[in-house]
Structure formats: C-alpha cells, structure tokens
Amino acid sequence: MPEPPEPLERLEPLAPLDAGSEHGAVYQDLVRHPGARAEEVAARTGRDTAAVRAALAELAAQDHVVPADPTARTWEAQPPIRVVETLLARDLLRHAAARQAGADLERFYRSARREAGRYEGLEVVEGGPRFIAAVKHMHRTARNQVRIIDVPPYYGTPADNIELEELQRGRMAAGVAYRTLYYESAFDDPVTAPIMTRVIEAGEQARTLADLPLKLLIGDDQLAVAALPGEDPADLSVLLVRPSSLLRALSNVFESLWKLAVPASASGTGTHLDARDRQILTLMASGATDEAIARRLDLGRRTVVRRVSALQQALGATTRFQAGVQAARRGWL
C-alpha cells in the first residue's frame, strides 16, 4: 500500500497585512512613511533595528517592499492592493495543492480499502447509517476539539440533524472547541444555512472554501471519520481512522485548508454592499486611516469608524488589511 500523501506546506499568515506581526508592523509603517530607513521604522514601531532589517529583507524577497535607493538604505512599500493581489494569486496555487491533496487521499483510500485488514488503525464500513452513528459517537467522546469539513451530500434524517446539532451545542457548552469548514455556498442552502447560523452563534468557529476535497470529521487526535460517496448516491463508504500516519495526513490537510478559507459569521457571506461601503473597503485595503477616508468621502469620522467596524465584523477580520483581503476574495471589491 502506498505511503500517505505528504502534508500540505504550512501556510504562513498574511504577514504584511497583520499589524500584530513583525512583518506587518514594518510593512504598514512604510505604507504611512514612504522612503524610510530601517532605523526610523524601528524607532516608530518599538522594534530592534536588526529585526526590522531582517523583516525588510524577507518582505523584499516576497516583493512586498522595494529599496528606494541603490544602497537599500531607504525603503518603499509596494501598493497594498498589489500585495493583496499577489497573496490572492498565491492562494490560487494553494487551492490547486489542496485539490491535489484530496486526489492523493482518495487514491490512498482506495488502496487502503483493498488492504484494510492489513493496515493498523483503519476500518472501512458502509452506508449512511454507519456514518451518522460514527459522527454521533465522535461528538459524545471528544474532549478537546472537533474539526469538520462539511460538504454535501447529507445522509441523516431530519431527526438525525436535530440530534447532531443538539450534541454539538452541548459539547461546545462543555468546553469542546469546534472548527468547521463549509462549502462556499452553504449560506444559500435552505437546510444547512439555519443550522450553520445557530451553531456559529453558539460558539463554533466557521470558515468557507470553494474547493473542499471530502466530508471529514476529526475528534481530538484520536479518530477521523471520512465519507466518500460512490457513483451511486446510495453507495457510501466510511473510513474510520485511528491514530496513524493517515490520521496525521488528514489532520494536516484540514489545517492547510483552514488557513486558505474565509472566516464566516452568523450574518452570512452574501452581505450586500452599497457603493459607499465598497469605497470604504477599497480605501481600507490601501491603508488609509479613518481620518483620510472621512476626508476623501466627505463623511464624519464617527460614521467611518462605525462602518469600518461593521465591515470588519461582517468579514470576520481582525485588522483593516485583513478586511481588504477577505473582501477581495469574496468579490466585494
């Protein structure tokens, strides 16, 4: 039987867009202070000059900043919109890697299924009822966290859906962390959307992604349940994976996809933007301050602060730059 697929490369945070990171602090200082020296950036950001120089070198390697003079004593930030587009282009490559990982996992599964009797930690069962039973067992036994990739088709009855939601809400109330990746149009699904909204309001961390390779649940690091439908919708094979190299591979796939995904909120992802909010988002993504946005759009500063806060919340973003990235991903800009 082949070796499990290599884990996807761990994805770095959107460093230049995260003001709390070393790289983000340096990049955003250059956005506000073009042509600055490393020493000046260090003084303004409260960081060591050597650390700032190292961050500048790494940002330059990613084409996020460029020397402003031949001796590289002063630096310029690349336009934030260009940085966002670069990151989005890299995301496309990572999406392709995610799809390849899913294909590799399926090939591995098919081979493992043939040899299930000789592979420790792997059990194959058949049918929707066995899948639902395994999922309920996972909810009841998880102690720390449950990670879920939620994609159609669905195999439970309406009564199963109610029981699963109640189980999840009860486990979250008991302190178990839930992180769920939903398919991109889940908020438009008349069955999935109401449940999704309620569990997010109850404390689930949720993200959405267009290309999800399989239906998967991972309870702690003890058990994974993967559902792989056949050509006939009634033909479902369920893979139960206990601690093993395959479980580690599945865990790595989930974490890589989680970093690619867009944060979701209970208000949904289909928020309508008027022209004014779109202008505000565009200016936010370019690094403009609240005061600059207010002057540019002839708005009161309090109005801008209120709209920026609402937009960040709707996008699931913690910083203004992240909001710009998320808005671009969703086609809001």
Phi and psi in degrees as GROMACS dihedral restraints (atoms count N, CA, C in turn):
[ dihedral_restraints ]
;  ai    aj    ak    al  type     phi  dphi    fc
    3     4     5     6     1   -67.8    20    10
    4     5     6     7     1   160.8    20    10
    6     7     8     9     1   -70.2    20    10
    7     8     9    10     1   151.3    20    10
    9    10    11    12     1   -60.2    20    10
   10    11    12    13     1   153.1    20    10
   12    13    14    15     1   -62.0    20    10
   13    14    15    16     1   150.4    20    10
   15    16    17    18     1   -63.8    20    10
   16    17    18    19     1   141.4    20    10
   18    19    20    21     1   -59.8    20    10
   19    20    21    22     1   146.9    20    10
   21    22    23    24     1   -61.7    20    10
   22    23    24    25     1   147.0    20    10
   24    25    26    27     1   -56.6    20    10
   25    26    27    28     1   133.7    20    10
   27    28    29    30     1   -62.7    20    10
   28    29    30    31     1   131.4    20    10
   30    31    32    33     1   -89.1    20    10
   31    32    33    34     1   133.0    20    10
   33    34    35    36     1   -73.5    20    10
   34    35    36    37     1   151.1    20    10
   36    37    38    39     1   -61.7    20    10
   37    38    39    40     1   164.5    20    10
   39    40    41    42     1   -74.8    20    10
   40    41    42    43     1    71.2    20    10
   42    43    44    45     1   -53.6    20    10
   43    44    45    46     1   -49.5    20    10
   45    46    47    48     1   -66.7    20    10
   46    47    48    49     1   -15.3    20    10
   48    49    50    51     1   -99.3    20    10
   49    50    51    52     1    -3.0    20    10
   51    52    53    54     1  -106.6    20    10
   52    53    54    55     1   104.2    20    10
   54    55    56    57     1   -62.2    20    10
   55    56    57    58     1   -20.1    20    10
   57    58    59    60     1   -82.4    20    10
   58    59    60    61     1    -9.1    20    10
   60    61    62    63     1   -94.7    20    10
   61    62    63    64     1   162.6    20    10
   63    64    65    66     1   -57.9    20    10
   64    65    66    67     1   -49.1    20    10
   66    67    68    69     1   -67.2    20    10
   67    68    69    70     1   -38.9    20    10
   69    70    71    72     1   -64.8    20    10
   70    71    72    73     1   -40.9    20    10
   72    73    74    75     1   -62.2    20    10
   73    74    75    76     1   -41.6    20    10
   75    76    77    78     1   -68.2    20    10
   76    77    78    79     1   -48.9    20    10
   78    79    80    81     1   -60.5    20    10
   79    80    81    82     1   -46.7    20    10
   81    82    83    84     1   -70.6    20    10
   82    83    84    85     1   -27.9    20    10
   84    85    86    87     1   -65.5    20    10
   85    86    87    88     1   -39.6    20    10
   87    88    89    90     1   -69.7    20    10
   88    89    90    91     1   -30.0    20    10
   90    91    92    93     1   -59.2    20    10
   91    92    93    94     1   -40.8    20    10
   93    94    95    96     1   -86.5    20    10
   94    95    96    97     1   -21.5    20    10
   96    97    98    99     1  -133.3    20    10
   97    98    99   100     1    79.2    20    10
   99   100   101   102     1   -63.6    20    10
  100   101   102   103     1   150.3    20    10
  102   103   104   105     1    68.4    20    10
  103   104   105   106     1    32.6    20    10
  105   106   107   108     1   -91.6    20    10
  106   107   108   109     1   152.6    20    10
  108   109   110   111     1   -88.5    20    10
  109   110   111   112     1   159.7    20    10
  111   112   113   114     1   -59.2    20    10
  112   113   114   115     1   -38.6    20    10
  114   115   116   117     1   -64.2    20    10
  115   116   117   118     1   -36.5    20    10
  117   118   119   120     1   -69.7    20    10
  118   119   120   121     1   -41.6    20    10
  120   121   122   123     1   -62.0    20    10
  121   122   123   124     1   -43.4    20    10
  123   124   125   126     1   -60.7    20    10
  124   125   126   127     1   -41.5    20    10
  126   127   128   129     1   -65.6    20    10
  127   128   129   130     1   -41.5    20    10
  129   130   131   132     1   -72.7    20    10
  130   131   132   133     1   -33.0    20    10
  132   133   134   135     1   -95.6    20    10
  133   134   135   136     1    -5.2    20    10
  135   136   137   138     1    71.0    20    10
  136   137   138   139     1    29.7    20    10
  138   139   140   141     1  -115.8    20    10
  139   140   141   142     1   162.9    20    10
  141   142   143   144     1   -69.0    20    10
  142   143   144   145     1   138.9    20    10
  144   145   146   147     1   -60.4    20    10
  145   146   147   148     1   -40.1    20    10
  147   148   149   150     1   -62.5    20    10
  148   149   150   151     1   -40.1    20    10
  150   151   152   153     1   -65.8    20    10
  151   152   153   154     1   -38.0    20    10
  153   154   155   156     1   -65.2    20    10
  154   155   156   157     1   -42.7    20    10
  156   157   158   159     1   -62.0    20    10
  157   158   159   160     1   -41.1    20    10
  159   160   161   162     1   -63.8    20    10
  160   161   162   163     1   -41.8    20    10
  162   163   164   165     1   -64.6    20    10
  163   164   165   166     1   -40.0    20    10
  165   166   167   168     1   -62.1    20    10
  166   167   168   169     1   -41.3    20    10
  168   169   170   171     1   -62.8    20    10
  169   170   171   172     1   -41.4    20    10
  171   172   173   174     1   -70.9    20    10
  172   173   174   175     1   -38.9    20    10
  174   175   176   177     1   -64.9    20    10
  175   176   177   178     1   -38.1    20    10
  177   178   179   180     1   -65.3    20    10
  178   179   180   181     1   -37.1    20    10
  180   181   182   183     1   -63.3    20    10
  181   182   183   184     1   -27.9    20    10
  183   184   185   186     1   -93.4    20    10
  184   185   186   187     1     4.7    20    10
  186   187   188   189     1    63.2    20    10
  187   188   189   190     1    31.9    20    10
  189   190   191   192     1   -92.6    20    10
  190   191   192   193     1   -24.9    20    10
  192   193   194   195     1  -135.0    20    10
  193   194   195   196     1   159.6    20    10
  195   196   197   198     1  -138.4    20    10
  196   197   198   199     1   149.3    20    10
  198   199   200   201     1   -63.6    20    10
  199   200   201   202     1   141.0    20    10
  201   202   203   204     1   -92.7    20    10
  202   203   204   205     1    -6.6    20    10
  204   205   206   207     1  -146.4    20    10
  205   206   207   208     1   161.4    20    10
  207   208   209   210     1   -60.7    20    10
  208   209   210   211     1   -25.1    20    10
  210   211   212   213     1   -90.0    20    10
  211   212   213   214     1    -0.6    20    10
  213   214   215   216     1    57.6    20    10
  214   215   216   217     1    36.3    20    10
  216   217   218   219     1   -88.5    20    10
  217   218   219   220     1   -23.9    20    10
  219   220   221   222     1  -125.2    20    10
  220   221   222   223     1   156.6    20    10
  222   223   224   225     1  -134.5    20    10
  223   224   225   226     1   151.4    20    10
  225   226   227   228     1  -123.9    20    10
  226   227   228   229     1   142.5    20    10
  228   229   230   231     1   -82.2    20    10
  229   230   231   232     1   138.6    20    10
  231   232   233   234     1   -67.4    20    10
  232   233   234   235     1   152.0    20    10
  234   235   236   237     1   -54.9    20    10
  235   236   237   238     1   134.2    20    10
  237   238   239   240     1   -53.7    20    10
  238   239   240   241     1   -38.3    20    10
  240   241   242   243     1   -62.5    20    10
  241   242   243   244     1   -38.0    20    10
  243   244   245   246     1   -65.2    20    10
  244   245   246   247     1   -39.2    20    10
  246   247   248   249     1   -62.6    20    10
  247   248   249   250     1   -44.5    20    10
  249   250   251   252     1   -59.2    20    10
  250   251   252   253     1   -45.8    20    10
  252   253   254   255     1   -63.9    20    10
  253   254   255   256     1   -37.4    20    10
  255   256   257   258     1   -62.1    20    10
  256   257   258   259     1   -44.5    20    10
  258   259   260   261     1   -64.6    20    10
  259   260   261   262     1   -38.5    20    10
  261   262   263   264     1   -66.5    20    10
  262   263   264   265     1   -37.8    20    10
  264   265   266   267     1   -63.7    20    10
  265   266   267   268     1   -39.2    20    10
  267   268   269   270     1   -65.9    20    10
  268   269   270   271     1   -34.9    20    10
  270   271   272   273     1   -61.1    20    10
  271   272   273   274     1   -36.6    20    10
  273   274   275   276     1   -60.1    20    10
  274   275   276   277     1   -41.6    20    10
  276   277   278   279     1   -65.2    20    10
  277   278   279   280     1   -38.2    20    10
  279   280   281   282     1   -69.7    20    10
  280   281   282   283     1   -33.4    20    10
  282   283   284   285     1   -61.1    20    10
  283   284   285   286     1   -42.7    20    10
  285   286   287   288     1   -62.0    20    10
  286   287   288   289     1   -39.1    20    10
  288   289   290   291     1   -65.0    20    10
  289   290   291   292     1   -37.4    20    10
  291   292   293   294     1   -64.7    20    10
  292   293   294   295     1   -43.3    20    10
  294   295   296   297     1   -62.5    20    10
  295   296   297   298     1   -39.4    20    10
  297   298   299   300     1   -65.1    20    10
  298   299   300   301     1   -38.5    20    10
  300   301   302   303     1   -61.6    20    10
  301   302   303   304     1   -41.2    20    10
  303   304   305   306     1   -62.7    20    10
  304   305   306   307     1   -41.5    20    10
  306   307   308   309     1   -64.8    20    10
  307   308   309   310     1   -40.5    20    10
  309   310   311   312     1   -63.1    20    10
  310   311   312   313     1   -41.6    20    10
  312   313   314   315     1   -63.5    20    10
  313   314   315   316     1   -39.1    20    10
  315   316   317   318     1   -67.0    20    10
  316   317   318   319     1   -40.6    20    10
  318   319   320   321     1   -61.9    20    10
  319   320   321   322     1   -40.8    20    10
  321   322   323   324     1   -63.2    20    10
  322   323   324   325     1   -42.0    20    10
  324   325   326   327     1   -60.2    20    10
  325   326   327   328     1   -46.8    20    10
  327   328   329   330     1   -59.3    20    10
  328   329   330   331     1   -41.6    20    10
  330   331   332   333     1   -68.4    20    10
  331   332   333   334     1   -41.5    20    10
  333   334   335   336     1   -63.8    20    10
  334   335   336   337     1   -35.1    20    10
  336   337   338   339     1   -62.9    20    10
  337   338   339   340     1   -38.4    20    10
  339   340   341   342     1   -66.4    20    10
  340   341   342   343     1   -27.7    20    10
  342   343   344   345     1  -117.3    20    10
  343   344   345   346     1    25.5    20    10
  345   346   347   348     1   -55.2    20    10
  346   347   348   349     1   -33.7    20    10
  348   349   350   351     1   -68.1    20    10
  349   350   351   352     1   -14.2    20    10
  351   352   353   354     1  -114.9    20    10
  352   353   354   355     1     8.0    20    10
  354   355   356   357     1  -115.7    20    10
  355   356   357   358     1   113.6    20    10
  357   358   359   360     1   -66.0    20    10
  358   359   360   361     1   135.9    20    10
  360   361   362   363     1    90.6    20    10
  361   362   363   364     1     1.9    20    10
  363   364   365   366     1  -121.5    20    10
  364   365   366   367     1   133.1    20    10
  366   367   368   369     1  -136.5    20    10
  367   368   369   370     1   136.6    20    10
  369   370   371   372     1  -114.4    20    10
  370   371   372   373     1   126.4    20    10
  372   373   374   375     1  -124.9    20    10
  373   374   375   376     1   167.7    20    10
  375   376   377   378     1  -121.7    20    10
  376   377   378   379     1   144.3    20    10
  378   379   380   381     1    98.5    20    10
  379   380   381   382     1   151.1    20    10
  381   382   383   384     1   -59.5    20    10
  382   383   384   385     1   -42.6    20    10
  384   385   386   387     1   -60.0    20    10
  385   386   387   388     1   -37.3    20    10
  387   388   389   390     1   -67.9    20    10
  388   389   390   391     1   -35.7    20    10
  390   391   392   393     1   -64.2    20    10
  391   392   393   394     1   -48.0    20    10
  393   394   395   396     1   -61.9    20    10
  394   395   396   397     1   -40.6    20    10
  396   397   398   399     1   -62.3    20    10
  397   398   399   400     1   -41.1    20    10
  399   400   401   402     1   -66.1    20    10
  400   401   402   403     1   -39.0    20    10
  402   403   404   405     1   -65.7    20    10
  403   404   405   406     1   -43.8    20    10
  405   406   407   408     1   -61.9    20    10
  406   407   408   409     1   -41.2    20    10
  408   409   410   411     1   -61.2    20    10
  409   410   411   412     1   -40.6    20    10
  411   412   413   414     1   -64.1    20    10
  412   413   414   415     1   -45.0    20    10
  414   415   416   417     1   -57.1    20    10
  415   416   417   418     1   -42.9    20    10
  417   418   419   420     1   -71.4    20    10
  418   419   420   421     1   -31.5    20    10
  420   421   422   423     1   -99.4    20    10
  421   422   423   424     1   -15.4    20    10
  423   424   425   426     1   -63.4    20    10
  424   425   426   427     1   139.8    20    10
  426   427   428   429     1  -113.7    20    10
  427   428   429   430     1   -27.7    20    10
  429   430   431   432     1  -118.2    20    10
  430   431   432   433     1   -54.3    20    10
  432   433   434   435     1  -153.5    20    10
  433   434   435   436     1   153.5    20    10
  435   436   437   438     1  -127.3    20    10
  436   437   438   439     1   130.2    20    10
  438   439   440   441     1  -114.5    20    10
  439   440   441   442     1   133.7    20    10
  441   442   443   444     1  -132.5    20    10
  442   443   444   445     1   135.7    20    10
  444   445   446   447     1  -108.4    20    10
  445   446   447   448     1   112.7    20    10
  447   448   449   450     1  -106.8    20    10
  448   449   450   451     1   107.0    20    10
  450   451   452   453     1  -136.0    20    10
  451   452   453   454     1   152.8    20    10
  453   454   455   456     1   -66.5    20    10
  454   455   456   457     1   163.9    20    10
  456   457   458   459     1   -81.2    20    10
  457   458   459   460     1   165.8    20    10
  459   460   461   462     1  -109.7    20    10
  460   461   462   463     1   144.6    20    10
  462   463   464   465     1  -115.0    20    10
  463   464   465   466     1   -10.9    20    10
  465   466   467   468     1   -85.8    20    10
  466   467   468   469     1   161.6    20    10
  468   469   470   471     1   -80.8    20    10
  469   470   471   472     1   167.4    20    10
  471   472   473   474     1   -54.2    20    10
  472   473   474   475     1   -37.5    20    10
  474   475   476   477     1   -65.4    20    10
  475   476   477   478     1   -38.3    20    10
  477   478   479   480     1   -62.0    20    10
  478   479   480   481     1   -43.4    20    10
  480   481   482   483     1   -60.1    20    10
  481   482   483   484     1   -42.7    20    10
  483   484   485   486     1   -63.1    20    10
  484   485   486   487     1   -45.6    20    10
  486   487   488   489     1   -64.0    20    10
  487   488   489   490     1   -41.5    20    10
  489   490   491   492     1   -64.8    20    10
  490   491   492   493     1   -41.5    20    10
  492   493   494   495     1   -63.3    20    10
  493   494   495   496     1   -44.0    20    10
  495   496   497   498     1   -63.9    20    10
  496   497   498   499     1   -40.2    20    10
  498   499   500   501     1   -60.7    20    10
  499   500   501   502     1   -46.7    20    10
  501   502   503   504     1   -63.3    20    10
  502   503   504   505     1   -45.3    20    10
  504   505   506   507     1   -62.1    20    10
  505   506   507   508     1   -39.3    20    10
  507   508   509   510     1   -65.8    20    10
  508   509   510   511     1   -40.7    20    10
  510   511   512   513     1   -69.7    20    10
  511   512   513   514     1   -36.6    20    10
  513   514   515   516     1   -64.5    20    10
  514   515   516   517     1   -39.4    20    10
  516   517   518   519     1   -63.4    20    10
  517   518   519   520     1   -27.0    20    10
  519   520   521   522     1   -85.0    20    10
  520   521   522   523     1    -0.2    20    10
  522   523   524   525     1   103.6    20    10
  523   524   525   526     1     4.6    20    10
  525   526   527   528     1   -80.1    20    10
  526   527   528   529     1   129.2    20    10
  528   529   530   531     1   -83.8    20    10
  529   530   531   532     1   135.5    20    10
  531   532   533   534     1  -119.0    20    10
  532   533   534   535     1   129.7    20    10
  534   535   536   537     1  -125.4    20    10
  535   536   537   538     1   125.9    20    10
  537   538   539   540     1  -128.2    20    10
  538   539   540   541     1   133.2    20    10
  540   541   542   543     1   -99.6    20    10
  541   542   543   544     1   119.3    20    10
  543   544   545   546     1  -105.0    20    10
  544   545   546   547     1   153.0    20    10
  546   547   548   549     1   -66.8    20    10
  547   548   549   550     1   155.9    20    10
  549   550   551   552     1   -61.4    20    10
  550   551   552   553     1   -32.3    20    10
  552   553   554   555     1   -98.2    20    10
  553   554   555   556     1    20.4    20    10
  555   556   557   558     1   -59.8    20    10
  556   557   558   559     1   -34.0    20    10
  558   559   560   561     1   -67.4    20    10
  559   560   561   562     1   -15.7    20    10
  561   562   563   564     1   -95.5    20    10
  562   563   564   565     1    -3.5    20    10
  564   565   566   567     1   -83.0    20    10
  565   566   567   568     1   122.4    20    10
  567   568   569   570     1   -65.3    20    10
  568   569   570   571     1   -22.9    20    10
  570   571   572   573     1   -90.4    20    10
  571   572   573   574     1   -48.2    20    10
  573   574   575   576     1   -72.0    20    10
  574   575   576   577     1   -41.3    20    10
  576   577   578   579     1   -57.2    20    10
  577   578   579   580     1   -47.4    20    10
  579   580   581   582     1   -62.8    20    10
  580   581   582   583     1   -40.2    20    10
  582   583   584   585     1   -65.7    20    10
  583   584   585   586     1   -45.4    20    10
  585   586   587   588     1   -57.0    20    10
  586   587   588   589     1   -46.1    20    10
  588   589   590   591     1   -61.8    20    10
  589   590   591   592     1   -43.6    20    10
  591   592   593   594     1   -66.1    20    10
  592   593   594   595     1   -43.0    20    10
  594   595   596   597     1   -72.6    20    10
  595   596   597   598     1   -30.1    20    10
  597   598   599   600     1   -65.5    20    10
  598   599   600   601     1   -44.1    20    10
  600   601   602   603     1   -61.8    20    10
  601   602   603   604     1   -28.4    20    10
  603   604   605   606     1   -83.0    20    10
  604   605   606   607     1    -5.9    20    10
  606   607   608   609     1   125.0    20    10
  607   608   609   610     1     1.2    20    10
  609   610   611   612     1   -69.6    20    10
  610   611   612   613     1   138.6    20    10
  612   613   614   615     1   -86.4    20    10
  613   614   615   616     1   126.0    20    10
  615   616   617   618     1  -131.2    20    10
  616   617   618   619     1   142.7    20    10
  618   619   620   621     1  -138.6    20    10
  619   620   621   622     1   161.0    20    10
  621   622   623   624     1  -124.7    20    10
  622   623   624   625     1   150.4    20    10
  624   625   626   627     1  -153.1    20    10
  625   626   627   628     1   141.7    20    10
  627   628   629   630     1   -70.2    20    10
  628   629   630   631     1   -44.6    20    10
  630   631   632   633     1  -108.4    20    10
  631   632   633   634     1    91.9    20    10
  633   634   635   636     1  -106.2    20    10
  634   635   636   637     1   126.6    20    10
  636   637   638   639     1   -78.6    20    10
  637   638   639   640     1   -23.6    20    10
  639   640   641   642     1  -165.4    20    10
  640   641   642   643     1   163.0    20    10
  642   643   644   645     1   -86.4    20    10
  643   644   645   646     1   125.6    20    10
  645   646   647   648     1  -148.8    20    10
  646   647   648   649     1   141.6    20    10
  648   649   650   651     1  -131.8    20    10
  649   650   651   652     1   139.3    20    10
  651   652   653   654     1  -128.8    20    10
  652   653   654   655     1   118.8    20    10
  654   655   656   657     1   -99.4    20    10
  655   656   657   658     1   117.2    20    10
  657   658   659   660     1    49.8    20    10
  658   659   660   661     1  -135.5    20    10
  660   661   662   663     1  -119.8    20    10
  661   662   663   664     1    34.5    20    10
  663   664   665   666     1  -111.5    20    10
  664   665   666   667     1   -27.3    20    10
  666   667   668   669     1  -155.9    20    10
  667   668   669   670     1   134.5    20    10
  669   670   671   672     1  -119.3    20    10
  670   671   672   673     1   141.2    20    10
  672   673   674   675     1  -122.0    20    10
  673   674   675   676     1   115.5    20    10
  675   676   677   678     1  -116.3    20    10
  676   677   678   679     1   132.9    20    10
  678   679   680   681     1  -109.0    20    10
  679   680   681   682     1   123.3    20    10
  681   682   683   684     1  -124.3    20    10
  682   683   684   685     1   103.3    20    10
  684   685   686   687     1   -73.0    20    10
  685   686   687   688     1   151.2    20    10
  687   688   689   690     1   -88.8    20    10
  688   689   690   691     1  -170.3    20    10
  690   691   692   693     1   -64.0    20    10
  691   692   693   694     1   -37.0    20    10
  693   694   695   696     1   -84.0    20    10
  694   695   696   697     1   124.1    20    10
  696   697   698   699     1   -53.4    20    10
  697   698   699   700     1   -27.5    20    10
  699   700   701   702     1   -79.7    20    10
  700   701   702   703     1   -10.5    20    10
  702   703   704   705     1   -94.0    20    10
  703   704   705   706     1    97.4    20    10
  705   706   707   708     1  -119.4    20    10
  706   707   708   709     1   127.7    20    10
  708   709   710   711     1  -106.5    20    10
  709   710   711   712     1   134.3    20    10
  711   712   713   714     1  -116.7    20    10
  712   713   714   715     1   125.2    20    10
  714   715   716   717     1  -102.0    20    10
  715   716   717   718     1   119.1    20    10
  717   718   719   720     1  -103.1    20    10
  718   719   720   721     1   117.8    20    10
  720   721   722   723     1  -119.4    20    10
  721   722   723   724     1   121.7    20    10
  723   724   725   726     1  -101.7    20    10
  724   725   726   727     1   175.0    20    10
  726   727   728   729     1   -46.9    20    10
  727   728   729   730     1   120.4    20    10
  729   730   731   732     1  -172.9    20    10
  730   731   732   733     1   176.4    20    10
  732   733   734   735     1   -64.9    20    10
  733   734   735   736     1   -32.7    20    10
  735   736   737   738     1   -66.5    20    10
  736   737   738   739     1   -40.4    20    10
  738   739   740   741     1   -62.7    20    10
  739   740   741   742     1   -39.9    20    10
  741   742   743   744     1   -63.4    20    10
  742   743   744   745     1   -40.2    20    10
  744   745   746   747     1   -63.8    20    10
  745   746   747   748     1   -43.7    20    10
  747   748   749   750     1   -62.4    20    10
  748   749   750   751     1   -40.7    20    10
  750   751   752   753     1   -62.2    20    10
  751   752   753   754     1   -42.7    20    10
  753   754   755   756     1   -64.7    20    10
  754   755   756   757     1   -38.3    20    10
  756   757   758   759     1   -62.3    20    10
  757   758   759   760     1   -45.2    20    10
  759   760   761   762     1   -59.0    20    10
  760   761   762   763     1   -47.9    20    10
  762   763   764   765     1   -64.3    20    10
  763   764   765   766     1   -36.7    20    10
  765   766   767   768     1   -67.1    20    10
  766   767   768   769     1   -43.8    20    10
  768   769   770   771     1   -64.9    20    10
  769   770   771   772     1   -37.6    20    10
  771   772   773   774     1   -58.6    20    10
  772   773   774   775     1   -40.3    20    10
  774   775   776   777     1   -69.8    20    10
  775   776   777   778     1   -25.7    20    10
  777   778   779   780     1   -79.4    20    10
  778   779   780   781     1   -24.5    20    10
  780   781   782   783     1   -78.7    20    10
  781   782   783   784     1   161.9    20    10
  783   784   785   786     1   -95.5    20    10
  784   785   786   787     1   127.2    20    10
  786   787   788   789     1   -57.6    20    10
  787   788   789   790     1   138.8    20    10
  789   790   791   792     1  -112.5    20    10
  790   791   792   793     1   151.5    20    10
  792   793   794   795     1  -126.1    20    10
  793   794   795   796     1   167.3    20    10
  795   796   797   798     1   -64.3    20    10
  796   797   798   799     1   -16.5    20    10
  798   799   800   801     1   -81.6    20    10
  799   800   801   802     1    -7.0    20    10
  801   802   803   804     1    92.1    20    10
  802   803   804   805     1   173.2    20    10
  804   805   806   807     1  -104.7    20    10
  805   806   807   808     1    -2.6    20    10
  807   808   809   810     1   -98.8    20    10
  808   809   810   811     1    27.0    20    10
  810   811   812   813     1   -56.3    20    10
  811   812   813   814     1   132.6    20    10
  813   814   815   816     1   -82.5    20    10
  814   815   816   817     1   134.6    20    10
  816   817   818   819     1  -109.0    20    10
  817   818   819   820     1   132.3    20    10
  819   820   821   822     1   -85.3    20    10
  820   821   822   823     1   174.0    20    10
  822   823   824   825     1   -62.0    20    10
  823   824   825   826     1   -36.5    20    10
  825   826   827   828     1   -66.9    20    10
  826   827   828   829     1   -44.0    20    10
  828   829   830   831     1   -64.1    20    10
  829   830   831   832     1   -36.1    20    10
  831   832   833   834     1   -64.5    20    10
  832   833   834   835     1   -39.4    20    10
  834   835   836   837     1   -63.5    20    10
  835   836   837   838     1   -42.1    20    10
  837   838   839   840     1   -62.3    20    10
  838   839   840   841     1   -45.0    20    10
  840   841   842   843     1   -61.3    20    10
  841   842   843   844     1   -42.7    20    10
  843   844   845   846     1   -61.5    20    10
  844   845   846   847     1   -42.7    20    10
  846   847   848   849     1   -69.3    20    10
  847   848   849   850     1   -37.4    20    10
  849   850   851   852     1   -58.5    20    10
  850   851   852   853     1   -46.2    20    10
  852   853   854   855     1   -64.3    20    10
  853   854   855   856     1   -25.7    20    10
  855   856   857   858     1   -84.6    20    10
  856   857   858   859     1    -2.8    20    10
  858   859   860   861     1    94.7    20    10
  859   860   861   862     1     8.4    20    10
  861   862   863   864     1   -68.3    20    10
  862   863   864   865     1   143.2    20    10
  864   865   866   867     1   -78.8    20    10
  865   866   867   868     1   167.9    20    10
  867   868   869   870     1   -57.6    20    10
  868   869   870   871     1   -41.1    20    10
  870   871   872   873     1   -63.7    20    10
  871   872   873   874     1   -42.1    20    10
  873   874   875   876     1   -66.8    20    10
  874   875   876   877     1   -38.7    20    10
  876   877   878   879     1   -64.3    20    10
  877   878   879   880     1   -43.5    20    10
  879   880   881   882     1   -59.9    20    10
  880   881   882   883     1   -44.8    20    10
  882   883   884   885     1   -65.0    20    10
  883   884   885   886     1   -44.0    20    10
  885   886   887   888     1   -64.2    20    10
  886   887   888   889     1   -39.1    20    10
  888   889   890   891     1  -101.0    20    10
  889   890   891   892     1     3.4    20    10
  891   892   893   894     1    57.4    20    10
  892   893   894   895     1    49.9    20    10
  894   895   896   897     1  -119.7    20    10
  895   896   897   898     1   160.5    20    10
  897   898   899   900     1   -72.7    20    10
  898   899   900   901     1   147.6    20    10
  900   901   902   903     1   -61.0    20    10
  901   902   903   904     1   -39.8    20    10
  903   904   905   906     1   -62.1    20    10
  904   905   906   907     1   -37.8    20    10
  906   907   908   909     1   -62.4    20    10
  907   908   909   910     1   -43.8    20    10
  909   910   911   912     1   -63.9    20    10
  910   911   912   913     1   -46.0    20    10
  912   913   914   915     1   -58.1    20    10
  913   914   915   916     1   -43.0    20    10
  915   916   917   918     1   -65.2    20    10
  916   917   918   919     1   -43.2    20    10
  918   919   920   921     1   -70.5    20    10
  919   920   921   922     1   -38.2    20    10
  921   922   923   924     1   -61.6    20    10
  922   923   924   925     1   -45.1    20    10
  924   925   926   927     1   -61.3    20    10
  925   926   927   928     1   -43.4    20    10
  927   928   929   930     1   -65.7    20    10
  928   929   930   931     1   -39.4    20    10
  930   931   932   933     1   -67.8    20    10
  931   932   933   934     1   -42.2    20    10
  933   934   935   936     1   -61.5    20    10
  934   935   936   937     1   -41.3    20    10
  936   937   938   939     1   -64.5    20    10
  937   938   939   940     1   -43.7    20    10
  939   940   941   942     1   -63.9    20    10
  940   941   942   943     1   -30.1    20    10
  942   943   944   945     1   -90.8    20    10
  943   944   945   946     1    -6.7    20    10
  945   946   947   948     1    67.8    20    10
  946   947   948   949     1    29.7    20    10
  948   949   950   951     1  -105.5    20    10
  949   950   951   952     1   145.8    20    10
  951   952   953   954     1  -100.1    20    10
  952   953   954   955     1   -14.8    20    10
  954   955   956   957     1  -131.5    20    10
  955   956   957   958     1   163.5    20    10
  957   958   959   960     1   -65.3    20    10
  958   959   960   961     1   -40.7    20    10
  960   961   962   963     1   -66.4    20    10
  961   962   963   964     1   -40.1    20    10
  963   964   965   966     1   -61.6    20    10
  964   965   966   967     1   -38.1    20    10
  966   967   968   969     1   -60.4    20    10
  967   968   969   970     1   -39.1    20    10
  969   970   971   972     1   -63.4    20    10
  970   971   972   973     1   -41.7    20    10
  972   973   974   975     1   -64.0    20    10
  973   974   975   976     1   -47.3    20    10
  975   976   977   978     1   -63.7    20    10
  976   977   978   979     1   -39.5    20    10
  978   979   980   981     1   -64.3    20    10
  979   980   981   982     1   -39.7    20    10
  981   982   983   984     1   -64.9    20    10
  982   983   984   985     1   -40.8    20    10
  984   985   986   987     1   -61.2    20    10
  985   986   987   988     1   -36.0    20    10
  987   988   989   990     1   -87.4    20    10
  988   989   990   991     1     0.9    20    10
  990   991   992   993     1    75.8    20    10
  991   992   993   994     1    23.1    20    10
  993   994   995   996     1   -81.5    20    10
  994   995   996   997     1   -18.3    20    10
